Every structure is written in C-alpha cells, then in structure tokens.
Amino acid sequence: MADDSAQSGHLAQRFTQAFEQNVWQDGESVSGAGSTLNYTSELRTTLPAMIRALGCQSVLDAPCGDFNWMKAVDLSGLAYTGADIVAPMIEGLQRDWPQHGFVCLDITKDPMPKADFVLIRDVLFHLSNPDVVRVLENFVNSGSAWLATSHSFHVTEMADVESGPTTFRPVNLMTSPFLFGPPDHVLKDYVPGFLPRWLAIWPRETIAARFGR
Ligand SMILES: C[S@@+](CC[C@H](N)C(=O)[O-])C[C@H]1O[C@@H](n2cnc3c(N)ncnc32)[C@H](O)[C@@H]1O
C-alpha cells in the first residue's frame, strides 16, 4: 500500500471545501445522494433496531455529515455523538442539536471517542487504503464494541486511491488487502438505481485480531 500520510493534513481542508461548494450536488443533503431521507428510508428503521438488538446504549456516528437522515432516526435512550472533519458543519450541528454531542475530528488520526456502536458510513470509499487502515486501528484503539461500515460485497479487490472528496471506489473489507472474514450482521443500505451496498457489522475483536491485537 502506498504511504500517503503526508496527505492527511490536507483532508480537513479538502472536505471543508467540498462542504462549502456542495461538491456532491444533492439538493437535500450536503453529504450527498446517499444521505437523503428517501435513500435511507429502510435503514432508518433497521439500523436503530440492530443497535438495540446488540444491546448498545451509545453510538458514535463518524462521520455524521450534515446529520440529515440521522435526525429522523429514533435515537431515544441512546447516547449519540456525531463526529466529522468539517468544523463549520459541526459548529452548526452543535448549535441546532444541543441534546446530542457533536465533535470535530479526523477519524484517520484523532482519538475516536469510545462507544458501544460505531457507525462509519459512506467515507471509507473516499479514503486511501493506508487511511482505511488508520481508521480501523483508531476504532480498535478506542475500545468500542461494534463497527458498522459501508460495504460492497461484489468488489473483488480494493484498488488504492488518493484520499479526498472526489475519490470514489467501493469498499469490500473481505478482499485484498484487508481480508476480513464475513461480518456478523449485515443491513441493506441502497435503493434501486444505486450501487448495491450494505452496512457490514463486526465486533471489535474481529477487527483487532486482523491487526494482531
Ligand atoms: C458522503 S458523506 C457521509 C456522511 C454520513 N456518514 C452520512 O451517512 O450521511 C462523507 C463525510 O465524511 C466526512 N469525512 C471525510 N473524511 C473524514 C475524516 N478523515 N474524518 C472525519 N470525517 C471525514 C466528510 O466531511 C463528509 O461529511
């Protein structure tokens, strides 16, 4: 894998610019077409049901994007924290949703708050393979219990890419170079007309074992 650690300092700048310019060009959500209420209509029911079925009481949504669809999820009884690299977006969310926690951080390098359930949705496909490794190690180091992340089972190899908002390549952590075993749980996360993908859910122990912990 290429070492692109020198790039990581520019990530905040690039994603902030993407936010300011609405680079994903969706009229409803600045986080893109996958973050609309229509796109997430099924997930908004299945996800909180899964979180509760796993006995989780705290959720870290990193990245949370603009919170557009998560604001319509039943978060009652759950301690919810949203995190994103874009500071002005997080400041707006802190102002508008004081009942939740919102923090500005870079999941490739800043310590991740510990939570029972960590949702890393629709971001790894924007990140280089070394940055994906950093995020996964960060999750392991946080001591959090469950990881749920966007997954495309049909992909046979994960090409390396440069991290950034205009990068996109589907993620399959079960293929080279990651080679994880099958997830413990899977939630469908697409609607007709979009690339089929799921939320794949693994316990911390599985991710930790992959990194020799
Ligand atoms: C396509 S949006 C998805 C947001 C959200 N997960 C959702 O489902 O709506 C991708 C988000 O990832 C954020 N992001 C990109 N790199 C990040 C990083 N290294 N740390 C934290 N957030 C990051 C971007 O600012 C953007 O808000």
The ligand as a Gaussian input file, in Angstrom:
#p B3LYP/6-31G(d) Opt

LIG

0 1
 C      -20.553000      11.149000       1.933000
 S      -20.534000      11.981000       3.489000
 C      -21.372000      10.779000       4.521000
 C      -21.795000      11.338000       5.866000
 C      -22.600000      10.422000       6.767000
 N      -21.865000       9.260000       7.187000
 C      -23.926000      10.022000       6.166000
 O      -24.222000       8.826000       6.124000
 O      -24.684000      10.915000       5.781000
 C      -18.816000      11.807000       3.940000
 C      -18.442000      12.626000       5.160000
 O      -17.165000      12.189000       5.606000
 C      -16.519000      13.298000       6.189000
 N      -15.089000      12.935000       6.314000
 C      -14.221000      12.687000       5.319000
 N      -13.019000      12.333000       5.800000
 C      -13.137000      12.357000       7.151000
 C      -12.221000      12.103000       8.205000
 N      -10.966000      11.729000       7.951000
 N      -12.651000      12.232000       9.475000
 C      -13.931000      12.602000       9.745000
 N      -14.843000      12.867000       8.781000
 C      -14.450000      12.735000       7.486000
 C      -16.840000      14.416000       5.226000
 O      -16.637000      15.677000       5.775000
 C      -18.320000      14.119000       4.938000
 O      -19.150000      14.820000       5.828000

